[in-house]
Amino acid sequence: MLIIDCHGHYTTAPAGLQKFRDAQLARLREPGLPAPAAPRIGDDEIRESIEKNQLRLQRERGADVTLFSPRASAMAHHIGDAAVSGAWARVCNDLIKRVVDLYPDNFVGVCQLPQSPGVPIAASVGELERCVRELGFVGCNLNPDPSGGNWTAPPLTDRHWYPFYEKMVELDAPAMVHVSASCNPNFHATGAHYINADTTAFMQFIEGDLFRDFPTLRFIIPHGGGAVPYHWGRYRGLADMLKRPPLPEHVMKNVFFDTCVYHQPGIDLLAKVISVDNILFGSEMVGAVRGIDPETGHYFDDTKRYIDALPLAPHAKHQIFELNARRVFPRLDEHLKARGL
């Protein structure tokens, strides 16, 4: 059995990446400055940043493969314009590709998109296609709120998003619903904005009929589905009140939750309420919560131990750790089969 972590970000990228971003931001303040050149980052810098962090933790905690994307909080789609976002996404995705090339047994790419408030989502199609077809990535992170906490974009079920969904279907590439930094002081990024977005996305899917139009479209809602499992009865009841089909038929053929829930009772609830068919192992290490839980003595984001402790049959754990990820990410399955796995 492989242990596939569906949720990892390059939060430890070499300093050269941030220098490029700083130059982008400086040019926003002073438009006369030249556009920054792509950062010069050596392979040894990448190795040091990965081997001391994500790769070490993979080995210590027993994971095999991580679906790896740029740092989510740094996507910051609300900053600058479409050109700035496009250049930033390309640089970040190219760096992920270099990580994958250096560690092909351990990492598989997932891309950042060049979204920007008020810009049609069709502008992001080209980068998705480049990353999947040319770089070998298996999916993307889709931000439902490019405004960074002000929620000016239409709901995910709106036809605004359809040109992008059409490309997702064509490429058979799923999306993780993942917001970025919050510029709204009411919403702490990882403690409020992320969980708000996860929960909001699920409710949008209930209200709409997106999967009638795109029956093969697939989304991963991270962080255990936000508040959804805890309020599962509410959402079942709302679906009934809104004259929608039962959730297993209406939404759960297309929507999946990860296990980025940082305590055992939360994972226990997730596995009790949500079908094992809809749960993918994820840790988001090294990410939102990096410390040691004083109640257990273990790192909060060492989520594998929570799955190990679940009272589930071995096959059910096999689904969570490997089989569901291979089903939800067909290109990942192809990649692994090509490596004899």
Protein Blocks (a to p, Z undefined) as FASTA:
>chain_A
ZZddfbdcdfkbcfklmmmmmmmmmmmmmmmbccdddddddfklmmmmmmmmmmmmmmmn
opabdcddddfklnommgccfklmmmmmmmmmmmmmmmmmmmmmlpccdddddddehiaf
klmmmmmmmmmmmnopabdcddfblnoonopaccfkbmklmmmmmmmmmnopacdddddd
dfbfklcfklmmmmmmmmmmmmmmmmmmmlmmmmmbccddeehlpjmmmmmmmmmmmmmm
nopacfklmmmmmbccdfbdcbfklmmmmmmmpcfklcccdekiacfblcdcfknopafk
lmklmmmmpccdfklmmmmmmmmmmmmmmmlmmmmmmnoZZ
